Amino acid sequence: MLDEPTTASKPSKRWRLASATTPSFVVLNVQPDAFSGIDQTSLNAMVREKNVEQLLEAGGVVGVAGALKTDIKNGIGGAVDDVALRQAAFGSNTYQRPPAKSLIHFAVEACKDLTNLVLLLCATLSLGFGNKEQGLKEGWYDTASTFVAVLLVISVSAVSNFRQNRQFQRLSKVSNNIKVDVVRNGRCDQQTSIFDTVVGDVVCVKSGDQVPADGLFLDGHSLKVDESSMTGEGGYVEVNSDQNPFLLSGTKVADGYARMLVTSVGMNTTWGQMMSTISGDTNEHTPLQARLHKLTSSIGKVGLAVAFLVLVVLLVRYFTGNTEDENGNQEFIGSKTKVVDMVNSVVRIIDAAVSIVIAAIPEGLSLAVTLVLASSMEGMMADQAMVRKLSACETMGYATTICTDKTGILTLNQMKVTKFWLGQDPVGVSSSISTNLLNLIHQGVALNTFGSVYWATSGSKFEFSGSPTEKAILSWAVLKLDMDMETSKQSCTILHVEPFNSEKKRSGVSMRSNADNTIHVHWKGAAEMILAMCSSYYNASGSMKDLDDGERKTFGQIIQGMATSSLRCIAFAHKQIPEEEHGIGVGLQKLTEDSLTLIGLVGIEDPCRPGVREAVEDWRCAGVDVKMITGDNVFTATAIATESGILRPDQGMTIEAVVEGEVFRKYTPEERMEKVDKIRVMARSSPFDKHLMVQCLKQKGHVVAVTGDGTYDAPALMEADIGLCVGIQGTQVAKESSDIIILDDNFDSIARVFMWGRFVHYNLQKFIQLQLTVTLAALVINVVGVVSAHEVLFDVLSLLWLSLILDTLCALALATQQPTKDLMEGPPVSQTQPLITSIMWRNILAQAVYQIAVGLTLNFIGESIFHVNEKVKNTLILNISALCQVFNLVNAKKREKKNKLFWGITGIAIVLEVVAVEFLKKFGDTERLSWGQWAACIGVAAVSWPIGFLVKYIPV
């Protein structure tokens, strides 16, 4: 670490000294001791505490930049050694996370599970009972087996939760790896990882961005920052070069744009210190997990009641002398019975009751939902969808309506200017445009934009940055109209900027000409809105003409014509401010919005994505209503909606199907609720209109998904049941307001997310069906066996073995499957629909009745059928029950062409069952079976296949 001065005066002097020698260009070779004179602690505190006086003592922003060896205009050099030296001197832009929860932590959590605690208690009791009955040498096997089985259950649960936790951490790293625009070596808008940002960097921030580090305002316009994440207070804070030039890491840019000088990174910022205390671990339980917990609790209560009833009956029968031992003698004979024998008998009865409880608790459900959700998260990530909120995995399956953007979702977001109108005439080449008018166009494009143009050498191509619309206009102006952006910027001094936002649909700038000191205002935005602000226009020869009603109607028809051709129409307008108004606020007054002169119109093409029409049709078949909400005018919106299949050609621009945001906003609440279902397209919408529509749809009972990318989409994304942010064009504010981030901005990826949502519900229902089948069968068989024959057919160990197979291998096998398009052929799953449907009950009862019949038949006459002893008979019952679940698993499998992993896991289940029966005699209390007995077990269990096929024809 660097030596730090003990007083504040020393660094101040050094900064002032450095400011006097600020380099004229970027420093490429920084000496190793270049930053030894900077008091890092004072610098960090100055920005964090917003100490303007200390900043002035340091020579202002220029002085700090000089001390940090940064050229304000061109940034740092960006060479590897320069960046490494700055990281060594000031630290990297990362923060220390608290240690992640270990595997042991999750194992301890699993041990706290009530079922596992009951099992451990039962194992402990049986330890004394087994040693008493069978001796120390043989009696410990049952206890050890039970402990091993419980340990396996705990291990599987712990490993599964541990993996899911690690997966969330990996996704968190991807989510936090924000791309930042930096200026290095004179090149603007170089995108680098936020983790690679260093002290001294010049960073460009704009509306919707997260401030990547602490720093100072260099230049910019209308910058407003949301500091609520730091201060907890609402409202926006204005940042400028005079009163408040301080920017804090982690805050969000609400409006405007600026360039900032980075002064502190990572753990030296308040944000870094705060985030280092947050583990990022999620204990979130999804709605489906909550419903499964409720189901498990209900079944467990039923099992507990049955077990208590059986316990009472057995105890009454024992103490009234109605039970007999193995030799046919009465077990309890009042005072003649030894206390030890009585205790042993009572423990045996309690053990039987516990077995019934264990049989009734479907403990595998919670494990299954964890496995399925974890698998779904991995699958969605592979399909370019990053899950930020676990519950979104399943909620997508319930969605009935999606409100989607147009640009970048339905369209390719590859914009290009294809039409240009001057006055009422289309223009092809720049040579036909008058010099004066061409200069105005260059000014309007070059200065009224957040985009930039980079051209390294004479032989290289131009590189354009900014939003897709900005890049299209800049590319057109540079390549078609020979605009030199740097020359245009140097010819004027910008006075005030009104950035583009989703409500006004336009942006403006006022500037002073360096040549003649005249002040000009330029506006750019939605064509019909700019046209309404104009009172005159330039014709193709550069002459100014009045804009009367007839001319205005003609321009309206030109705009409509481009819009119906699916073109986004952008207009440019200009006004020169009279000299008598020059001194008012020195250009900081509100920009003039009337009596403008229309310069020209451009039509920007953004073609629909291939396959969008088919995807929309698939969604319609799936019962999902697709609505397009866009800021484009009604004609462009209608054209794109018709092309993409959201609107049918016969719907056209009917009042029911297409509405403008302003009209929707003015509806009464009753009218909105009546019309919202019929609306397919909302054009010229504001963020408030989008939020209002989502609210109306939710009030009508819809489960709503919303796509968005901008800062102003955040309210609608948060209001929706599922917020989907597009990852390429999406702002950081929009991403943090969403549940799922679509990494490739593709409509097909959104459709895949819907399929995954339905797949989660489908898979869990399949597992519930499997689990309840074995639970119901084991419960009935055990109750009948205990009451009638005073013996437990499925002891604790057998039940754990069955559950272990089901909980892990069956759930894992189902989780390996992939969603298929047939999931989108039915209507959405209702959130109010019972978790266990009538069809599921039909399948459960059919298979359970068969297993109960087989189990009880073998229990009562199995010895005579197979000519075997009681131990072999019990082994046959256990083996058939396990194999029935394997065949049932195959019944539950979705019909896929290939799924090697599924069959591999199914094969492992069969191999483990063979090992348990044939080689774990001591631990499993089983007997080896002959080839004929194995064939009989497989044959009886295989009947589950035709039963599963035939019951599908039973109407419910």
Secondary structure as UniProt FT lines:
FT   HELIX           9..19
FT   TURN            20..21
FT   TURN            32..37
FT   HELIX           40..48
FT   TURN            49..50
FT   HELIX           52..57
FT   TURN            58..59
FT   HELIX           60..67
FT   TURN            68..69
FT   TURN            72..74
FT   STRAND          75..76
FT   HELIX           80..90
FT   HELIX           103..111
FT   HELIX           114..134
FT   HELIX           136..176
FT   STRAND          179..184
FT   TURN            185..186
FT   STRAND          187..193
FT   HELIX           194..196
FT   TURN            199..200
FT   STRAND          202..206
FT   TURN            207..208
FT   STRAND          214..226
FT   HELIX           228..231
FT   STRAND          236..238
FT   STRAND          246..247
FT   TURN            249..250
FT   STRAND          252..264
FT   HELIX           266..268
FT   HELIX           270..275
FT   TURN            276..277
FT   HELIX           287..319
FT   TURN            320..321
FT   TURN            326..327
FT   HELIX           334..336
FT   HELIX           339..360
FT   HELIX           364..382
FT   TURN            383..384
FT   STRAND          385..387
FT   TURN            390..391
FT   HELIX           392..395
FT   HELIX           396..398
FT   STRAND          401..404
FT   TURN            407..410
FT   STRAND          416..422
FT   TURN            423..424
FT   STRAND          425..426
FT   HELIX           430..432
FT   HELIX           435..447
FT   STRAND          452..454
FT   TURN            458..459
FT   STRAND          463..465
FT   HELIX           468..481
FT   HELIX           485..490
FT   STRAND          492..498
FT   TURN            502..504
FT   STRAND          506..513
FT   TURN            514..516
FT   STRAND          519..526
FT   HELIX           527..532
FT   STRAND          534..538
FT   TURN            540..541
FT   STRAND          544..546
FT   HELIX           549..564
FT   TURN            565..566
FT   STRAND          567..577
FT   HELIX           579..581
FT   TURN            582..583
FT   HELIX           584..587
FT   STRAND          596..605
FT   TURN            610..611
FT   HELIX           612..621
FT   TURN            622..623
FT   STRAND          625..629
FT   HELIX           634..644
FT   TURN            649..653
FT   TURN            655..657
FT   STRAND          658..660
FT   HELIX           661..666
FT   HELIX           669..675
FT   TURN            676..678
FT   STRAND          681..683
FT   HELIX           687..699
FT   TURN            700..701
FT   STRAND          704..708
FT   HELIX           711..713
FT   HELIX           714..719
FT   STRAND          722..726
FT   TURN            727..729
FT   HELIX           732..736
FT   STRAND          740..742
FT   TURN            743..744
FT   HELIX           747..789
FT   HELIX           796..804
FT   HELIX           805..810
FT   HELIX           811..815
FT   HELIX           821..824
FT   TURN            831..832
FT   HELIX           838..866
FT   HELIX           870..892
FT   HELIX           900..919
FT   HELIX           921..924
FT   HELIX           931..942
FT   HELIX           944..950
FT   HELIX           951..953
//
